[in-house]
Amino acid sequence: MYQFSYAEIMEDGVADAKERERQALDRSIVLLVAARDEPSYSRMTVEAVFYTRRVWIRFIEDLRQPDNELATELRADLISIAIWILKECEKIRKRQSENFQGIIDVTTIIRDGLK
């Protein structure tokens, strides 16, 4: 039988959470790339925008929690990035923009930072 220390369990929990965050961002990127490559506003665009919004809204909710262990300044920076992404998604939804690549690039940078 294996016995794990609390620190080991918590370390695994953080690693698992980061992996889930990476997977959510990967999925967002895949959907955004597919929407970007469509000839016009399509069902894929709706799905990509909807999914991306859900991911970033959830990140904001998590970052706002008092028990979030990230540094306050980093949390504020990530919330600012999330707000920008949400605004860009709204512009795409309203057909005022096609800035998929900007969202893809920023999301890729954030995803790659989750190591």
C-alpha angles and dihedrals in degrees: 000000000000124000120200128196119237089248091056092049092048091048090053090048092054092046091050091048092051090049091052090049090050090050092050091050091046090054091048091051093049091051093046092050091050091049092046090054095051114103093235145356104310146160087277089059091052092048094047094048093045094049094044091050092051092051095050094042088054091049090052090050090051094045091052093057113109091224093057104121098210117110113271094241093050091049090051091049092050092048089052090051091048091051090051091051091049090051091049090049090052091051089051091047090052089046091241093120144022095200095142091133094057091053091044092051095049093044090050091052092050092046092050090051091060097089 
